[in-house]
Amino acid sequence: MGRRTITVHHVRAALGGALRLGIDTVPLLQTARIPPLLLADDRARVTPEQFTSLVKALHRATRDEFLGLGPTPSRNGTFAMMCSACLGCRDLGAALERGVRFYGLFPGGPDLALERRGAEAVFTVRNDLRGYAEGRFLAECVVIVWHRLASWLIGRRIALRWAEFAFPAPPYAGEYGLLFGCPVRFGARRTGAGFDAHWLAAPVVRDEAGLAELLRRAPADLLSRREYGTTVAEQVRRAFVTALREGRRPARLPEVAEVAARLAMSPATLRRRLQEEGTSYRLLRDGVLRDAAISGLAAGREPIAELAARLGFSEDTAFHRAFRRWTGTTPGAYRLLGAESGEWPGTVRRGQQS
């Protein structure tokens, strides 16, 4: 329940390589229990579990760790070998430098660089893989994965100072702040991210056993943003998720004053801190409710009225209005898409018997 849902724009982008290779993507979407009709709605979202399943299906279908998104494929096992090579390094700086050199051995792949600019370290994808339109999404994924991998190597979350992208702001630009957890800008010369240079001296603490576990859970642990509770927004969001998990019917999400008191600050200070982090109390609250609603609709046949009550809505109509505002459709229409295509658990396709 606590994990963020993913915009359909990223689902479409992930499919780009397979489409270019002539692979039928409908079976891949069905494997991930994503109704193909959902892709037609710009405000639609999928659960992290659905997106992870899709990425795994694309990996198998393309036989390419870049999912067919780059100018040349990356053979299976390349990423694992790079990670293994990084484990023997004394600190994060040496590990990232080794990773950059490793991928530099493969022509046509991402041209990576790690630069030190005074107190700041900058990781960039210098070529942005512009040989194909799908390279934009691949460049984003490279930055995401390297940030997550760097944090994993030292066992601590590395807070990004900023992230920038070598393309104009897309319609769903608001997703990027949540995805990277930092201020973002578009239209830059290169795609990359900056962080405090002192992290480069942090010792690498992982071993081969830990790497095996990371790879077993991939790509979920590398594509999803793990929350460490180090930002105010994460702490507020955690308070909402905890309230939903308490199982009260109806759920009661804490008010601004209550959350502020828990964090030992005034409501005004809480609002200011959230604004500095690019969000607000209402945006966080709506995001948690939206993600829980989508997960509930995709997980089974819980009646919509019960789902609405579980999420704290006093009336079904209020839940319907909120869900339409979040996703552009109604809970019933969203569920019907999955039911008609047989993608939600416990449903069957038309023409089949249960």
C-alpha positions as CSV (number, residue, x, y, z in Angstrom):
1,M,0.0,0.0,0.0
2,G,2.8,2.4,0.7
3,R,4.5,2.4,-2.7
4,R,3.9,5.0,-5.3
5,T,2.0,4.2,-8.5
6,I,3.6,4.9,-11.9
7,T,2.3,7.1,-14.7
8,V,1.1,5.4,-17.9
9,H,3.6,7.6,-19.8
10,H,6.5,5.5,-18.3
11,V,4.6,2.4,-19.3
12,R,4.4,3.6,-22.9
13,A,8.1,4.6,-22.9
14,A,9.2,1.2,-21.5
15,L,7.3,-0.5,-24.4
16,G,9.0,1.7,-27.0
17,G,12.0,-0.6,-27.7
18,A,9.9,-3.7,-28.1
19,L,7.6,-1.9,-30.5
20,R,10.5,-0.8,-32.6
21,L,11.7,-4.4,-32.7
22,G,8.4,-5.6,-33.9
23,I,7.5,-7.5,-30.7
24,D,3.8,-7.9,-29.9
25,T,3.4,-6.0,-26.6
26,V,-0.1,-7.0,-25.8
27,P,1.0,-10.4,-24.3
28,L,3.6,-8.6,-22.3
29,L,1.0,-6.2,-20.9
30,Q,-1.2,-9.1,-20.1
31,T,1.6,-10.9,-18.3
32,A,2.0,-7.8,-16.1
33,R,-1.8,-7.6,-15.6
34,I,-1.9,-4.2,-17.3
35,P,-5.1,-3.7,-19.4
36,P,-3.9,-2.6,-22.8
37,L,-6.8,-0.1,-23.0
38,L,-5.3,1.7,-20.0
39,L,-2.5,3.0,-22.2
40,A,-5.0,5.3,-24.0
41,D,-5.6,7.4,-20.9
42,D,-2.9,10.0,-20.2
43,R,-3.8,10.2,-16.5
44,A,-3.9,6.4,-15.9
45,R,-1.4,4.8,-13.5
46,V,-0.2,1.3,-12.7
47,T,1.1,-0.3,-9.5
48,P,4.8,-0.8,-8.9
49,E,4.2,-4.6,-9.0
50,Q,2.6,-4.3,-12.5
51,F,5.5,-2.1,-13.8
52,T,8.1,-4.4,-12.4
53,S,6.4,-7.4,-14.0
54,L,6.3,-5.5,-17.3
55,V,10.0,-4.7,-17.2
56,K,10.9,-8.3,-16.5
57,A,8.7,-9.4,-19.4
58,L,10.3,-6.9,-21.7
59,H,13.7,-8.1,-20.6
60,R,12.9,-11.7,-21.5
61,A,11.3,-10.7,-24.8
62,T,14.0,-8.4,-26.0
63,R,16.9,-10.4,-24.5
64,D,18.4,-7.0,-23.8
65,E,19.1,-5.3,-20.5
66,F,18.3,-2.0,-22.2
67,L,14.9,-3.4,-23.2
68,G,15.5,-2.6,-26.8
69,L,15.6,1.1,-26.0
70,G,19.2,1.8,-27.0
71,P,21.2,1.9,-30.2
72,T,22.7,-1.4,-29.4
73,P,21.6,-4.2,-27.0
74,S,23.2,-4.9,-23.7
75,R,23.7,-8.7,-23.2
76,N,22.1,-10.4,-20.2
77,G,24.5,-10.5,-17.2
78,T,26.3,-7.2,-18.2
79,F,24.9,-5.2,-15.3
80,A,25.6,-8.0,-12.8
81,M,29.2,-8.2,-13.9
82,M,29.6,-4.5,-13.5
83,C,28.1,-4.6,-10.0
84,S,30.5,-7.4,-9.1
85,A,33.4,-5.4,-10.3
86,C,32.3,-2.4,-8.1
87,L,32.2,-4.5,-4.9
88,G,36.0,-4.7,-4.8
89,C,36.4,-0.9,-4.6
90,R,37.5,0.9,-1.4
91,D,34.9,3.7,-1.7
92,L,32.0,4.9,-3.7
93,G,34.0,7.2,-5.9
94,A,36.2,4.4,-7.0
95,A,33.2,2.1,-7.6
96,L,31.4,4.6,-9.7
97,E,34.6,5.3,-11.7
98,R,35.0,1.6,-12.3
99,G,31.4,1.3,-13.5
100,V,31.8,4.2,-15.9
101,R,34.9,2.6,-17.4
102,F,33.1,-0.8,-17.5
103,Y,30.3,0.5,-19.7
104,G,32.8,2.5,-21.8
105,L,34.0,-0.9,-23.1
106,F,30.7,-1.4,-25.0
107,P,30.3,0.9,-28.1
108,G,26.8,2.2,-28.7
109,G,25.8,2.2,-25.0
110,P,25.4,5.1,-22.6
111,D,28.4,7.4,-22.5
112,L,28.7,7.9,-18.7
113,A,30.8,10.3,-16.8
114,L,31.5,11.1,-13.1
115,E,32.8,14.7,-12.5
116,R,33.9,16.4,-9.3
117,R,33.0,20.1,-9.2
118,G,34.3,21.4,-5.8
119,A,31.9,20.2,-3.2
120,E,29.6,18.6,-5.7
121,A,29.8,15.4,-7.7
122,V,27.9,15.1,-11.0
123,F,26.9,11.9,-12.7
124,T,25.9,12.4,-16.4
125,V,24.8,10.5,-19.4
126,R,26.7,12.5,-22.0
127,N,25.3,11.1,-25.2
128,D,21.7,10.8,-24.0
129,L,21.3,7.9,-26.4
130,R,19.6,10.2,-28.9
131,G,20.0,7.7,-31.8
132,Y,16.3,6.7,-31.1
133,A,13.4,8.6,-29.5
134,E,13.2,5.9,-26.9
135,G,16.7,6.9,-25.7
136,R,15.2,9.7,-23.6
137,F,13.5,7.2,-21.3
138,L,16.6,5.0,-21.2
139,A,18.8,7.9,-20.1
140,E,16.3,8.6,-17.3
141,C,16.5,5.0,-16.2
142,V,20.3,5.0,-16.2
143,V,20.3,8.0,-13.9
144,I,17.7,6.4,-11.6
145,V,19.5,3.0,-11.5
146,W,22.9,4.5,-10.8
147,H,21.6,6.7,-8.0
148,R,19.9,3.7,-6.4
149,L,22.9,1.5,-6.9
150,A,25.2,4.1,-5.4
151,S,23.0,4.3,-2.3
152,W,22.9,0.6,-2.1
153,L,26.7,0.2,-2.3
154,I,27.3,2.3,0.8
155,G,24.1,1.3,2.6
156,R,22.9,4.9,3.0
157,R,20.6,7.0,1.0
158,I,22.3,9.7,-1.1
159,A,20.2,12.8,-1.4
160,L,20.4,14.3,-4.8
161,R,20.8,18.1,-5.0
162,W,19.3,18.3,-8.5
163,A,18.5,16.4,-11.6
164,E,18.4,17.8,-15.2
165,F,17.3,16.4,-18.5
166,A,18.3,17.1,-22.1
167,F,14.8,17.5,-23.4
168,P,11.9,19.9,-22.9
169,A,9.5,19.4,-20.0
170,P,7.0,16.7,-20.8
171,P,3.3,17.0,-19.8
172,Y,4.0,14.8,-16.8
173,A,6.9,16.8,-15.6
174,G,5.5,16.9,-12.1
175,E,6.4,13.2,-11.7
176,Y,10.1,13.9,-11.8
177,G,10.4,15.6,-8.5
178,L,8.8,12.7,-6.8
179,L,10.8,10.2,-8.8
180,F,14.2,11.8,-8.0
181,G,13.4,13.5,-4.7
182,C,15.0,16.8,-5.7
183,P,14.5,19.9,-7.8
184,V,14.5,19.1,-11.5
185,R,15.1,21.2,-14.7
186,F,14.6,20.5,-18.4
187,G,16.2,21.7,-21.6
188,A,19.7,21.1,-20.1
189,R,22.7,20.2,-22.2
190,R,23.0,16.8,-20.7
191,T,20.9,14.4,-18.6
192,G,22.4,13.8,-15.1
193,A,22.2,14.5,-11.4
194,G,24.3,16.2,-8.7
195,F,25.0,15.2,-5.1
196,D,27.4,16.2,-2.3
197,A,30.9,15.1,-3.2
198,H,31.6,13.8,0.3
199,W,29.6,10.7,-0.5
200,L,32.4,9.6,-2.9
201,A,34.6,8.9,0.2
202,A,32.0,6.6,1.8
203,P,33.2,3.0,2.0
204,V,31.5,0.2,-0.1
205,V,29.8,-2.1,2.5
206,R,28.1,-4.7,0.3
207,D,29.3,-8.2,-0.6
208,E,28.6,-10.9,-3.2
209,A,25.7,-12.3,-1.1
210,G,24.1,-8.9,-0.9
211,L,24.5,-8.4,-4.6
212,A,22.8,-11.8,-5.3
213,E,19.8,-10.6,-3.2
214,L,19.7,-7.2,-5.0
215,L,19.8,-8.9,-8.4
216,R,17.1,-11.3,-7.3
217,R,14.8,-8.4,-6.5
218,A,15.7,-6.4,-9.5
219,P,14.4,-4.3,-11.1
220,A,11.9,-3.4,-8.3
221,D,14.6,-2.3,-5.9
222,L,16.4,-0.2,-8.5
223,L,13.5,1.4,-10.4
224,S,11.3,2.2,-7.4
225,R,12.3,5.1,-5.1
226,R,12.9,3.7,-1.6
227,E,12.0,6.0,1.2
228,Y,14.4,6.5,4.0
229,G,12.4,8.9,6.0
230,T,15.1,11.6,5.7
231,T,13.0,14.3,4.1
232,V,9.9,16.0,5.6
233,A,7.8,14.9,2.7
234,E,8.8,11.2,3.3
235,Q,7.9,11.5,7.0
236,V,4.5,13.1,6.2
237,R,3.8,10.5,3.6
238,R,4.7,7.7,6.0
239,A,2.2,9.1,8.5
240,F,-0.5,8.8,5.9
241,V,0.5,5.3,4.9
242,T,0.6,4.2,8.6
243,A,-2.8,5.6,9.2
244,L,-4.2,3.5,6.3
245,R,-2.5,0.4,7.5
246,E,-4.1,0.7,10.9
247,G,-7.3,-0.7,9.3
248,R,-9.8,1.7,10.7
249,R,-13.1,1.9,8.8
250,P,-13.2,4.6,7.8
251,A,-9.6,5.5,7.8
252,R,-8.6,8.7,9.5
253,L,-5.6,10.5,8.0
254,P,-3.8,12.9,10.4
255,E,-4.4,16.6,10.0
256,V,-1.7,19.2,9.3
257,A,-1.4,20.2,13.0
258,E,-1.2,16.6,14.1
259,V,1.6,15.7,11.7
260,A,3.4,18.9,12.6
261,A,3.3,18.1,16.3
262,R,4.7,14.6,15.6
263,L,7.6,16.3,13.8
264,A,8.1,18.9,16.5
265,M,7.4,21.9,14.3
266,S,4.6,24.3,13.8
267,P,2.0,23.8,11.0
268,A,3.4,26.9,9.2
269,T,7.0,25.5,9.3
270,L,5.7,22.1,8.1
271,R,4.0,23.8,5.1
272,R,7.1,25.8,4.3
273,R,9.4,22.8,4.5
274,L,7.1,20.8,2.2
275,Q,7.0,23.8,-0.2
276,E,10.8,23.8,-0.3
277,E,10.8,20.1,-1.2
278,G,8.4,20.8,-4.1
279,T,5.2,19.4,-2.6
280,S,2.4,20.1,-0.1
281,Y,0.3,18.4,2.5
282,R,-2.6,18.0,0.1
283,L,-0.5,16.7,-2.7
284,L,1.0,14.1,-0.4
285,R,-2.3,13.1,1.0
286,D,-4.0,12.8,-2.4
287,G,-1.0,10.8,-3.7
288,V,-1.2,8.3,-0.9
289,L,-5.0,7.9,-1.3
290,R,-4.7,7.7,-5.1
291,D,-2.1,5.0,-5.0
292,A,-4.0,3.0,-2.4
293,A,-7.2,3.2,-4.5
294,I,-5.4,2.0,-7.6
295,S,-3.8,-0.8,-5.7
296,G,-7.1,-1.8,-4.2
297,L,-8.8,-1.8,-7.6
298,A,-6.1,-3.9,-9.2
299,A,-5.6,-6.3,-6.3
300,G,-9.1,-8.0,-6.3
301,R,-12.8,-7.6,-6.1
302,E,-13.2,-5.5,-3.0
303,P,-16.5,-3.6,-3.6
304,I,-15.9,0.0,-4.6
305,A,-18.1,1.2,-1.7
306,E,-16.0,-0.8,0.8
307,L,-12.8,0.5,-0.8
308,A,-14.1,4.1,-0.5
309,A,-15.0,3.6,3.1
310,R,-11.6,2.0,3.9
311,L,-9.9,5.0,2.5
312,G,-11.9,7.4,4.7
313,F,-14.5,8.7,2.2
314,S,-17.8,9.2,3.9
315,E,-19.7,9.0,0.6
316,D,-19.2,7.0,-2.6
317,T,-19.7,10.1,-4.7
318,A,-16.8,11.9,-3.0
319,F,-14.6,8.9,-3.8
320,H,-15.7,8.9,-7.4
321,R,-15.0,12.6,-7.8
322,A,-11.6,12.3,-6.2
323,F,-10.6,9.3,-8.3
324,R,-11.7,11.1,-11.5
325,R,-9.6,14.1,-10.5
326,W,-6.6,11.9,-9.9
327,T,-6.8,9.6,-12.9
328,G,-9.3,11.1,-15.4
329,T,-11.7,8.1,-15.0
330,T,-14.1,6.6,-12.4
331,P,-13.2,3.6,-10.1
332,G,-15.8,1.5,-11.9
333,A,-14.5,2.3,-15.4
334,Y,-10.9,1.6,-14.2
335,R,-11.9,-1.7,-12.8
336,L,-14.0,-2.6,-15.9
337,L,-10.9,-2.1,-18.1
338,G,-9.1,-4.9,-16.1
339,A,-12.2,-7.1,-15.8
340,E,-13.0,-7.0,-19.5
341,S,-9.4,-7.9,-20.5
342,G,-9.0,-10.5,-17.7
343,E,-6.0,-8.7,-16.2
344,W,-7.2,-8.2,-12.6
345,P,-6.9,-11.2,-10.3
346,G,-10.0,-13.3,-10.1
347,T,-11.4,-12.1,-13.4
348,V,-11.9,-13.9,-16.7
349,R,-11.9,-12.7,-20.2
350,R,-15.2,-12.5,-22.1
351,G,-16.1,-15.7,-23.7
352,Q,-14.3,-17.8,-21.0
353,Q,-15.9,-19.6,-18.2
354,S,-14.9,-19.1,-14.6
